[in-house]
Amino acid sequence: MLQKRGRITRRKKKAPPPTEFSNPKKRKDFAVFLVEDDQAIRASMKEALEDEKVEVHDYMTAMEFYRDYRELRPGVLILDIRLPGMSGIDLQEKLAEEDFPLPIVMISGHADVPMAVRAMKNGAFDFMCKPVKVDDLVEAVERSYNFYYDIDIDLTDELDETEDSLNRLTSREREVLDHVVDGLSSREIADTLAVSTKTVEAHRARINDKMRADNVAHLIRMCFNFNASEEV
C-alpha cells in the first residue's frame, strides 16, 4: 500500500496525445468517489486527482459511501478491497444488486490480487495495485471516463503488441498466465499444476518480463482487453 506518511510515487512518462479527459475545459461532468480507510493514502490520492482538476468525494468506509451516494452522478467509484466493516467486495456485490451505474475500480494489495481479478470477472471495471502511482491513478480515472461516456479508443497497436508478447510465452508460461487471469493465487496455481509455489513465482516473473507489464494489474488488463477483442 502507499507509505503511511508518504506521497504517491511518480514515474516519468512520455506525454500522451491530448484527449477529452486531459483537457479540463472540454471534460464532461465526472467525479471520483474514493473509498479508502487509510487517511494518509486517501488524502494523497485525493490531492493527486485534484491536481488534475478532478472532483473527488472521499469516504473512510463502504457504508459511509453507501449512505451518502443518493443522487445519480457521472463518475467512477474507486474502492479498496479491504475495509473495516463492509468490505469492498461486499459493497460491490450490494451495488450490483441495485444496478449501480458507475464503473468500479478496485484497489488491491499484492495478496488481494486474486480477489481483485475475481471482482473484475464479477463486473468491476478495473483494479490498481498498491502502492498506487499517480500515473496509474489518473489513467484508471481516464479509462473509466471513456467507458462511462462510451468514447471509442483505438487499441489496435496495444492489442497487436499484446498478441506478439503472448506468442513469446512458452506453453507452461501461457498455462500459468491463464490461471492468473482466472484469479488464482500462486499457491492455488502451484496446487493445480503440481509444482512448487517458488516455481510458479519464477514463471510469473518471466511472464511479466515478456509481456512488458508494469505490474500485475497492467498484465491482467492487457489480457482482459485482448480476450475481449477476440470475442468480438
RAPE-V150712 format. One record per residue. N is the residue number from 1. RES is the residue in three letters. D_FIRST is the distance of its C-alpha to the first C-alpha in Angstrom with 2 decimals. Layout:
BEGIN
N/RES/D_FIRST + N/RES/D_FIRST
END
This chain:
BEGIN
1/MET/0.00 + 2/LEU/3.75 + 3/GLN/6.29 + 4/LYS/8.10 + 5/ARG/11.15 + 6/GLY/10.50 + 7/ARG/11.23 + 8/ILE/9.92 + 9/THR/11.42 + 10/ARG/14.64 + 11/ARG/16.60 + 12/LYS/20.37 + 13/LYS/21.90 + 14/LYS/25.44 + 15/ALA/26.25 + 16/PRO/26.68 + 17/PRO/30.01 + 18/PRO/30.26 + 19/THR/29.58 + 20/GLU/30.39 + 21/PHE/26.83 + 22/SER/26.54 + 23/ASN/29.60 + 24/PRO/28.92 + 25/LYS/32.71 + 26/LYS/33.11 + 27/ARG/30.06 + 28/LYS/30.96 + 29/ASP/29.61 + 30/PHE/25.96 + 31/ALA/23.25 + 32/VAL/19.56 + 33/PHE/18.85 + 34/LEU/15.24 + 35/VAL/14.20 + 36/GLU/11.04 + 37/ASP/11.69 + 38/ASP/9.54 + 39/GLN/12.24 + 40/ALA/10.83 + 41/ILE/8.15 + 42/ARG/11.11 + 43/ALA/13.56 + 44/SER/11.98 + 45/MET/11.87 + 46/LYS/15.30 + 47/GLU/16.72 + 48/ALA/15.80 + 49/LEU/17.55 + 50/GLU/20.39 + 51/ASP/21.01 + 52/GLU/21.85 + 53/LYS/24.19 + 54/VAL/22.28 + 55/GLU/22.95 + 56/VAL/19.99 + 57/HIS/20.38 + 58/ASP/17.42 + 59/TYR/17.27 + 60/MET/15.61 + 61/THR/16.87 + 62/ALA/18.22 + 63/MET/21.67 + 64/GLU/21.63 + 65/PHE/21.16 + 66/TYR/23.70 + 67/ARG/26.22 + 68/ASP/25.85 + 69/TYR/25.96 + 70/ARG/29.67 + 71/GLU/31.02 + 72/LEU/30.41 + 73/ARG/28.58 + 74/PRO/27.54 + 75/GLY/23.81 + 76/VAL/20.58 + 77/LEU/18.38 + 78/ILE/14.63 + 79/LEU/13.44 + 80/ASP/10.43 + 81/ILE/11.77 + 82/ARG/11.28 + 83/LEU/13.13 + 84/PRO/15.80 + 85/GLY/19.21 + 86/MET/19.40 + 87/SER/16.47 + 88/GLY/15.46 + 89/ILE/17.73 + 90/ASP/20.45 + 91/LEU/20.42 + 92/GLN/20.62 + 93/GLU/23.56 + 94/LYS/25.22 + 95/LEU/25.06 + 96/ALA/26.41 + 97/GLU/29.40 + 98/GLU/30.09 + 99/ASP/29.90 + 100/PHE/27.05 + 101/PRO/27.79 + 102/LEU/24.50 + 103/PRO/22.13 + 104/ILE/18.83 + 105/VAL/15.58 + 106/MET/12.98 + 107/ILE/9.17 + 108/SER/8.25 + 109/GLY/6.17 + 110/HIS/8.68 + 111/ALA/10.88 + 112/ASP/11.27 + 113/VAL/12.51 + 114/PRO/16.12 + 115/MET/15.78 + 116/ALA/14.54 + 117/VAL/17.48 + 118/ARG/19.81 + 119/ALA/18.80 + 120/MET/19.81 + 121/LYS/22.98 + 122/ASN/23.63 + 123/GLY/23.51 + 124/ALA/20.03 + 125/PHE/20.36 + 126/ASP/17.19 + 127/PHE/13.50 + 128/MET/10.54 + 129/CYS/7.87 + 130/LYS/4.23 + 131/PRO/4.34 + 132/VAL/7.15 + 133/LYS/10.37 + 134/VAL/13.22 + 135/ASP/15.64 + 136/ASP/13.78 + 137/LEU/13.36 + 138/VAL/17.04 + 139/GLU/18.27 + 140/ALA/16.90 + 141/VAL/18.71 + 142/GLU/21.75 + 143/ARG/21.95 + 144/SER/21.87 + 145/TYR/24.55 + 146/ASN/26.69 + 147/PHE/26.40 + 148/TYR/27.33 + 149/TYR/30.27 + 150/ASP/31.25 + 151/ILE/31.23 + 152/ASP/32.28 + 153/ILE/30.27 + 154/ASP/32.02 + 155/LEU/29.84 + 156/THR/32.79 + 157/ASP/31.68 + 158/GLU/28.14 + 159/LEU/29.68 + 160/ASP/32.24 + 161/GLU/29.67 + 162/THR/27.73 + 163/GLU/31.07 + 164/ASP/31.95 + 165/SER/28.70 + 166/LEU/29.27 + 167/ASN/32.78 + 168/ARG/31.58 + 169/LEU/29.95 + 170/THR/32.09 + 171/SER/33.08 + 172/ARG/30.84 + 173/GLU/27.80 + 174/ARG/28.64 + 175/GLU/28.94 + 176/VAL/25.49 + 177/LEU/24.07 + 178/ASP/25.99 + 179/HIS/24.43 + 180/VAL/20.86 + 181/VAL/21.91 + 182/ASP/23.41 + 183/GLY/20.08 + 184/LEU/20.89 + 185/SER/18.61 + 186/SER/19.77 + 187/ARG/21.60 + 188/GLU/23.33 + 189/ILE/24.33 + 190/ALA/25.70 + 191/ASP/27.75 + 192/THR/29.04 + 193/LEU/30.13 + 194/ALA/31.31 + 195/VAL/29.45 + 196/SER/26.96 + 197/THR/23.19 + 198/LYS/23.34 + 199/THR/25.69 + 200/VAL/23.49 + 201/GLU/20.53 + 202/ALA/23.15 + 203/HIS/24.32 + 204/ARG/20.88 + 205/ALA/20.45 + 206/ARG/23.91 + 207/ILE/23.25 + 208/ASN/20.30 + 209/ASP/22.64 + 210/LYS/25.62 + 211/MET/23.89 + 212/ARG/22.35 + 213/ALA/19.01 + 214/ASP/16.13 + 215/ASN/13.72 + 216/VAL/14.35 + 217/ALA/13.99 + 218/HIS/16.62 + 219/LEU/18.70 + 220/ILE/18.87 + 221/ARG/19.75 + 222/MET/22.51 + 223/CYS/23.93 + 224/PHE/23.96 + 225/ASN/25.72 + 226/PHE/28.11 + 227/ASN/29.00 + 228/ALA/29.62 + 229/SER/31.91 + 230/GLU/33.81 + 231/GLU/34.56 + 232/VAL/36.10
END
